[in-house]
Amino acid sequence: MRRGRIFIFLILIVIVGVVVLALGLGLFKPNPQSVATETTGVKVYYASQNIPLGTTITEDMLGTFTLPKENEAEIMFIEDEKANLVSKEAQFTLDQGT
């Protein structure tokens, strides 16, 4: 019984040694095609200051931040919709960051 345990222990040591050696030599490198690609971002507009009701929105009142494409919501104004924001009158009070 004792010889069986020693034999199993030696086999485990050899297996661990082979795996460590393979990792050290770089045999298990990730496939470059399987590495996750960077997600493209979308620039989204937000109010960089408080904009009171009835105020004409100007370009300096707005800021942008980049958001992953999959997190974009339909109610957000993206970079292509700038004309829908600038020179328009605020229909309600916009708090900073909105």
Residue frames as a rotation matrix with the C-alpha (Angstrom) as fourth column:
MET 1
0.567 0.824 0.000 0.00
0.824 -0.567 0.000 0.00
0.000 0.000 -1.000 0.00
ARG 2
0.452 -0.477 -0.754 2.80
0.165 -0.786 0.596 2.38
-0.877 -0.394 -0.276 0.87
ARG 3
-0.614 -0.717 0.330 4.53
0.430 0.047 0.902 1.71
-0.662 0.696 0.279 -2.48
GLY 4
-0.085 0.697 0.712 1.32
0.987 -0.038 0.155 2.65
0.136 0.716 -0.684 -4.34
ARG 5
0.814 0.373 -0.445 1.11
0.482 -0.862 0.159 6.01
-0.325 -0.344 -0.881 -2.58
ILE 6
0.000 -0.903 -0.430 4.74
0.069 -0.429 0.901 6.79
-0.998 -0.029 0.063 -3.32
PHE 7
-0.609 -0.194 0.769 4.23
0.720 0.272 0.639 5.86
-0.333 0.943 -0.026 -6.98
ILE 8
0.392 0.830 0.396 1.18
0.901 -0.433 0.014 8.18
0.183 0.352 -0.918 -7.30
PHE 9
0.708 -0.197 -0.678 3.08
0.241 -0.835 0.494 10.96
-0.664 -0.513 -0.544 -5.52
LEU 10
-0.389 -0.921 0.018 6.03
0.249 -0.086 0.965 10.63
-0.887 0.379 0.262 -7.94
ILE 11
-0.348 0.345 0.871 3.69
0.937 0.099 0.335 10.68
0.029 0.933 -0.358 -10.96
LEU 12
0.748 0.654 -0.116 2.06
0.662 -0.747 0.057 13.90
-0.049 -0.119 -0.992 -9.67
ILE 13
0.327 -0.719 -0.613 5.48
0.091 -0.622 0.778 15.50
-0.941 -0.310 -0.138 -9.16
VAL 14
-0.630 -0.571 0.526 6.50
0.537 0.168 0.827 14.59
-0.561 0.803 0.201 -12.72
ILE 15
0.074 0.749 0.658 3.25
0.979 -0.181 0.096 15.96
0.191 0.637 -0.746 -14.18
VAL 16
0.851 0.204 -0.484 3.60
0.364 -0.893 0.264 19.24
-0.378 -0.400 -0.835 -12.25
GLY 17
-0.051 -0.963 -0.264 7.23
0.156 -0.269 0.950 19.49
-0.986 0.007 0.164 -13.34
VAL 18
-0.537 -0.093 0.838 6.33
0.818 0.185 0.544 19.01
-0.206 0.978 -0.023 -17.01
VAL 19
0.520 0.799 0.303 3.61
0.833 -0.552 0.028 21.68
0.189 0.238 -0.953 -16.81
VAL 20
0.698 -0.330 -0.636 5.96
0.152 -0.799 0.581 24.15
-0.700 -0.502 -0.508 -15.09
LEU 21
-0.404 -0.896 0.182 8.66
0.342 0.037 0.939 23.46
-0.849 0.442 0.291 -17.67
ALA 22
-0.255 0.390 0.885 6.21
0.965 0.040 0.261 23.92
0.067 0.920 -0.386 -20.55
LEU 23
0.819 0.563 -0.110 4.99
0.573 -0.813 0.105 27.21
-0.030 -0.149 -0.988 -19.10
GLY 24
0.382 -0.768 -0.514 8.57
0.104 -0.517 0.850 28.35
-0.918 -0.378 -0.118 -18.57
LEU 25
-0.631 -0.633 0.449 9.50
0.480 0.138 0.867 27.59
-0.610 0.762 0.217 -22.17
GLY 26
-0.499 0.505 -0.704 6.41
-0.568 -0.805 -0.174 29.39
-0.655 0.313 0.688 -23.43
LEU 27
-0.986 0.128 0.109 4.75
0.168 0.719 0.674 26.41
0.008 0.683 -0.731 -25.05
PHE 28
-0.183 0.978 -0.100 1.31
0.975 0.168 -0.142 27.49
-0.123 -0.123 -0.985 -23.85
LYS 29
-0.932 -0.118 -0.342 1.14
0.080 -0.989 0.124 30.92
-0.353 0.088 0.932 -25.47
PRO 30
0.017 0.998 -0.052 -2.35
0.176 -0.055 -0.983 32.28
-0.984 0.008 -0.177 -26.16
ASN 31
-0.198 0.030 0.980 -3.46
0.970 0.150 0.192 32.30
-0.142 0.988 -0.059 -29.76
PRO 32
-0.923 -0.215 -0.320 -3.23
0.202 -0.977 0.074 35.92
-0.329 0.003 0.944 -31.03
GLN 33
-0.685 0.723 0.093 -6.59
-0.094 -0.214 0.972 35.55
0.723 0.657 0.214 -32.74
SER 34
0.042 0.742 -0.669 -8.29
0.709 0.449 0.543 34.45
0.704 -0.497 -0.507 -29.52
VAL 35
-0.728 -0.317 -0.608 -7.11
0.660 -0.564 -0.497 37.47
-0.185 -0.763 0.619 -27.53
ALA 36
0.297 0.938 -0.180 -10.03
0.857 -0.345 -0.383 39.82
-0.422 -0.041 -0.906 -26.93
THR 37
-0.412 -0.370 0.833 -10.02
0.746 -0.662 0.075 42.85
0.523 0.652 0.549 -29.19
GLU 38
-0.896 0.049 -0.441 -10.59
0.251 -0.763 -0.595 46.31
-0.366 -0.644 0.672 -27.86
THR 39
0.048 0.970 0.236 -14.19
0.955 0.024 -0.294 47.43
-0.291 0.240 -0.926 -28.00
THR 40
-0.595 -0.204 0.778 -14.83
0.549 -0.809 0.208 50.55
0.587 0.551 0.593 -29.97
GLY 41
-0.545 0.340 -0.766 -16.09
0.661 -0.387 -0.642 53.50
-0.515 -0.857 -0.014 -28.00
VAL 42
0.066 0.644 0.762 -18.75
0.806 -0.485 0.340 56.08
0.588 0.591 -0.551 -28.67
LYS 43
-0.942 -0.335 -0.011 -18.46
0.287 -0.790 -0.541 59.72
0.172 -0.513 0.841 -27.58
VAL 44
0.040 0.984 -0.174 -21.54
0.909 0.036 0.414 60.73
0.414 -0.175 -0.893 -25.61
TYR 45
-0.462 -0.132 0.877 -22.52
-0.006 -0.988 -0.152 64.32
0.887 -0.075 0.455 -24.75
TYR 46
0.071 0.489 -0.869 -23.42
0.974 0.156 0.167 65.42
0.217 -0.858 -0.465 -21.22
ALA 47
0.778 0.239 0.581 -24.11
0.130 -0.966 0.223 68.75
0.615 -0.098 -0.782 -19.53
SER 48
-0.170 -0.935 -0.311 -20.80
0.698 0.108 -0.708 70.03
0.696 -0.337 0.634 -18.16
GLN 49
-0.997 -0.017 0.073 -22.67
-0.039 -0.711 -0.702 72.67
0.064 -0.703 0.709 -16.13
ASN 50
-0.371 0.925 -0.084 -26.19
0.563 0.152 -0.813 73.29
-0.739 -0.349 -0.577 -14.89
ILE 51
-0.956 0.164 0.242 -28.43
0.137 -0.480 0.867 74.37
0.258 0.862 0.436 -17.78
PRO 52
-0.653 0.748 -0.121 -31.65
-0.095 -0.240 -0.966 76.11
-0.752 -0.619 0.228 -16.63
LEU 53
-0.017 0.797 0.603 -34.99
0.809 0.365 -0.461 75.66
-0.588 0.480 -0.651 -18.39
GLY 54
0.872 0.490 0.001 -35.28
0.375 -0.666 -0.645 77.82
-0.315 0.562 -0.765 -21.54
THR 55
0.250 -0.865 -0.435 -31.53
-0.397 -0.501 0.769 78.42
-0.883 -0.020 -0.468 -21.91
THR 56
0.858 -0.084 -0.507 -30.05
-0.482 0.214 -0.850 78.11
0.179 0.973 0.143 -25.38
ILE 57
0.731 -0.590 0.344 -27.50
0.238 0.692 0.681 75.29
-0.640 -0.416 0.646 -25.27
THR 58
0.664 -0.616 -0.424 -24.04
-0.743 -0.477 -0.469 76.21
0.086 0.627 -0.774 -26.50
GLU 59
0.546 -0.516 -0.660 -21.05
-0.034 0.774 -0.633 74.03
0.837 0.368 0.405 -27.28
ASP 60
-0.499 -0.810 0.309 -19.14
-0.332 -0.151 -0.931 75.16
0.801 -0.567 -0.193 -24.17
MET 61
0.011 0.588 0.809 -22.00
-1.000 0.002 0.012 73.91
0.005 -0.809 0.588 -21.94
LEU 62
0.918 0.370 -0.147 -21.46
-0.386 0.917 -0.104 70.35
0.096 0.152 0.984 -23.15
GLY 63
-0.156 -0.946 0.286 -18.78
-0.893 0.258 0.368 67.79
-0.422 -0.198 -0.885 -22.43
THR 64
0.523 0.296 -0.799 -18.08
-0.657 0.738 -0.157 64.36
0.543 0.607 0.580 -23.89
PHE 65
-0.119 -0.591 0.798 -16.96
-0.789 0.544 0.286 61.03
-0.603 -0.596 -0.531 -22.53
THR 66
-0.415 -0.112 -0.903 -16.23
-0.759 0.590 0.276 57.74
0.502 0.799 -0.330 -24.27
LEU 67
0.073 0.576 0.814 -18.54
-0.780 0.541 -0.313 54.85
-0.621 -0.612 0.489 -23.58
PRO 68
-0.846 -0.333 0.417 -18.25
-0.048 0.826 0.561 51.28
-0.531 0.455 -0.715 -24.92
LYS 69
-0.766 0.527 -0.368 -20.55
-0.530 -0.193 0.826 50.77
0.364 0.828 0.427 -27.91
GLU 70
-0.486 0.597 -0.638 -22.52
0.415 0.800 0.433 48.01
0.769 -0.054 -0.636 -26.16
ASN 71
-0.515 0.278 -0.811 -23.39
0.809 -0.154 -0.567 50.35
-0.282 -0.948 -0.146 -23.24
GLU 72
-0.987 0.161 0.001 -24.87
-0.148 -0.908 0.393 53.06
0.064 0.387 0.920 -25.45
ALA 73
-0.392 0.920 -0.012 -28.54
0.598 0.245 -0.763 53.79
-0.699 -0.306 -0.646 -24.79
GLU 74
-0.152 0.420 0.895 -31.01
0.955 -0.169 0.242 55.17
0.253 0.892 -0.375 -27.30
ILE 75
0.814 0.561 -0.151 -31.69
0.579 -0.766 0.279 58.27
0.041 -0.315 -0.948 -25.18
MET 76
0.167 -0.843 -0.511 -28.03
0.474 -0.386 0.791 59.36
-0.865 -0.374 0.335 -25.26
PHE 77
0.960 0.021 -0.279 -26.77
-0.210 -0.604 -0.769 62.00
-0.184 0.797 -0.575 -27.66
ILE 78
0.388 -0.860 0.333 -23.67
0.724 0.507 0.467 60.76
-0.570 0.060 0.819 -29.47
GLU 79
-0.439 -0.738 -0.513 -21.07
0.269 -0.653 0.708 62.74
-0.857 0.173 0.485 -31.39
ASP 80
-0.823 0.133 0.552 -23.02
0.556 -0.002 0.831 62.53
0.111 0.991 -0.073 -34.68
GLU 81
0.154 0.987 0.054 -26.08
0.896 -0.162 0.413 64.16
0.416 -0.015 -0.909 -33.05
LYS 82
-0.623 -0.500 -0.601 -24.33
0.723 -0.662 -0.198 67.36
-0.299 -0.558 0.774 -32.01
ALA 83
-0.886 0.312 0.343 -26.60
-0.014 -0.758 0.652 69.44
0.463 0.573 0.676 -34.26
ASN 84
0.061 0.958 -0.281 -29.60
0.409 0.233 0.882 68.19
0.910 -0.168 -0.378 -32.25
LEU 85
0.232 -0.040 -0.972 -28.14
0.972 -0.020 0.233 69.77
-0.029 -0.999 0.034 -29.09
VAL 86
-0.677 -0.612 -0.410 -26.25
0.601 -0.780 0.172 72.97
-0.425 -0.130 0.896 -29.93
SER 87
-0.958 0.284 0.042 -28.39
-0.242 -0.876 0.418 76.10
0.155 0.390 0.908 -30.44
LYS 88
-0.206 0.922 -0.328 -31.48
0.346 0.383 0.857 74.33
0.915 0.063 -0.398 -29.08
GLU 89
-0.176 0.252 0.952 -33.52
-0.772 -0.635 0.026 75.56
0.611 -0.730 0.307 -26.11
ALA 90
-0.970 -0.195 -0.148 -33.49
-0.052 0.756 -0.653 73.40
0.239 -0.625 -0.743 -22.97
GLN 91
-0.169 0.979 -0.115 -36.98
-0.140 0.092 0.986 71.95
0.976 0.183 0.121 -22.50
PHE 92
0.917 0.337 -0.211 -36.26
0.166 0.157 0.973 71.24
0.361 -0.928 0.088 -18.81
THR 93
0.592 -0.718 0.366 -33.49
-0.805 -0.499 0.322 71.97
-0.048 -0.485 -0.873 -16.32
LEU 94
0.696 -0.475 -0.539 -30.41
0.142 0.827 -0.544 69.87
0.704 0.302 0.643 -16.97
ASP 95
0.885 -0.435 0.165 -28.20
-0.255 -0.159 0.954 69.23
-0.389 -0.886 -0.252 -13.97
GLN 96
0.134 -0.935 -0.327 -24.45
-0.991 -0.120 -0.063 69.04
0.020 0.332 -0.943 -14.40
GLY 97
-0.728 -0.508 0.460 -23.45
-0.513 0.849 0.126 65.54
-0.454 -0.144 -0.879 -15.52
THR 98
0.169 0.876 0.451 -26.81
-0.080 0.468 -0.880 64.76
-0.982 0.113 0.150 -17.14
